[in-house]
Amino acid sequence: MTDKQLDSRGVSQDGAQIGLQKIYIKDSSFEAPNSPAIFSGDWKPKVTINLSTRSNEVGNEGVEVVLELSVEAKHGETVAFLAEVQQAGIFVFKGVAEEDKTQILSTFCPTQLYPYAREVIADMVGKGGFPQLHLQPVSFETMVAAAKAERSARDTASEDQAPA
């Protein structure tokens, strides 16, 4: 899929189509284990964000893609809050080659889901009594490319260390 681009409707130049059939929250949680004590003092948290995706076939050319977003804020060593969401969508593929599907599932689909997950996290954090949290946009293409480069470097290093 490196030489094909999708427009905002999920249609490529060769006519392949990707449709977003449904979007929903599969799971969400919010914990503020140290409230109300955590609300006193200066608010300078260390925020850690974790992202992952998974997908599974659901029939009728549909694939469920789940974007898992976890945000933890610590004030010193004390956990202020932990917010998690599994934002899911059902995507329908028509005319998409199998070799392109993996790339689309790991880049295009999470890109469509991420704004919804960001909104859920921001809403939970605000309702939890904390200052608004605005997560920055994410480039899933860059993340996938970096993961591939890291795997390639690791594979090369392990081949170099293998006994002859």
N, C-alpha and C positions, 0 to 999 in steps of 0.2 A: 504494500500500500504506500510505499515511499514516493511513487511518482503520481499518485492519484490524490486529488483534494476533494473534500466534501464541502458543499455550500451549507448555509445556515439551515436548510431544510433536510440535510442528510442525503443529498443526491450528488453523485459523482458525475464526471464528464461522460463516462461510458454508460450512464443510465442506471447504475446500481442505486438502490434506495435503502435508507434506514429510517424507520419511523419509530417515534416514541409513542407507544400505545397507552401507557399508564405510568404515573409516578406516585410514589407513596412512601410513608415512613414505615419501615419494617420493625424497627425497635428504637427506643430512645431512653436515656436515663440521665439524671442529674443528681449529684451528691455534693453536699456542702458539710462534710463531717465535723468541721470545727466552728460552725456558726453557733451562736452569734459572736463569740470571742474574736473571730477572724476579722470582723468588721471594724475593730478599733485599731488605731495607728495608721501609719502611712501605707498607701496601696502601691506597692512596686513588685508585682508578682513576676515569677519566672514561669512562662507559659510554654508547654510542650505539646506539640501537635503530631498525631499519628494518623496516617491515611493508608487504607488498603482497599482492594476491590476483589470481588469474586463474581462469577457468573454461572448460570446453569440453564439448560434448555427447558422450556415450558410448553413446547408443542406449538403447532400452527405457525411455524417459522419464528416463534418468539423466543427471546432469551431474557431471563431476569438478570439484571446487573445490580449488584449491591455495593454501594460506596460506604465504607465504614470510616467515620471521622471521630476521633477521640481527642479531647482537649483537657489537659490538666494544668491547673494554676497552683503554684506553691508560693507561699509567703515565707521566705527563709526555707526551713525544712518542713514547715507545716502545710499540709494540703488545704488550699482554700476551696477549690471545687474540682470536680471531675464531670465533664459533660460528654456524652457519647450519643451518636446517632448512626443508624443504618438507614441510609436513604436509598431507596430502590426504584427501579424503573423496568418496564417491560419494553424491549426494543424488538422490532420486526425487521428482518433482513430480506430483501428481494434482489436477486441478481448479484449478490456479493460472493466473490470467490472465497473459498474456505481459507486460503492462505492470507487473505486480507482481513478476515473476520477477527482473528486474535488481536491484531493491531487496533482495530476499531473498538473492540471490547475493552481494551486497556487504555485507550486515549479518548476517542470521541465520546463514548457513552459516559464515562466518569465526568468529563467536562460538562456534559449536559446536567448531571445530577448535583455537582458541587455547589452551585448557587443555592439550591434548595437546602442542602445540608448546612451551609453557612448560616442561612436564615434561622434554621431550627436551633443551632448552637447559640446564636446571638440572642434569640428569644429566651431560651432556657437560662442563660447566664444573667440576663437582665431581670428576669422574674425571680432569680435566686438572690437578688439583692446586690449584685455586683455591678460595677461600671460596665457599660456596653463593650462588647468584644467584637471587633470587626476583623475577621480573618482575611488575609490578603488572597488575591486570585492565585491559582495554581496552574502550572503548565504540566499536564499529564504527559504530553509528548516528551518534554524535557526529562521528566522523572523516569519514563520508560527507557529513553535513550541512555540515561545515566546508569540505570540498573543493568542494561545490556552490556555497556562498557565495563562495568564492575565485574560482571560474570565472565566476560571475555578475558579481562586481566587476571582474574583468579584462575581460570582454566589454563591460561598461558603459564602462570607461575607454577601451578601444580604439575604441568607437563615438563617444565624445566627442572623440577625437583625429583621427578620420577627416575628410579634407577634404570640404567640402560641395559 
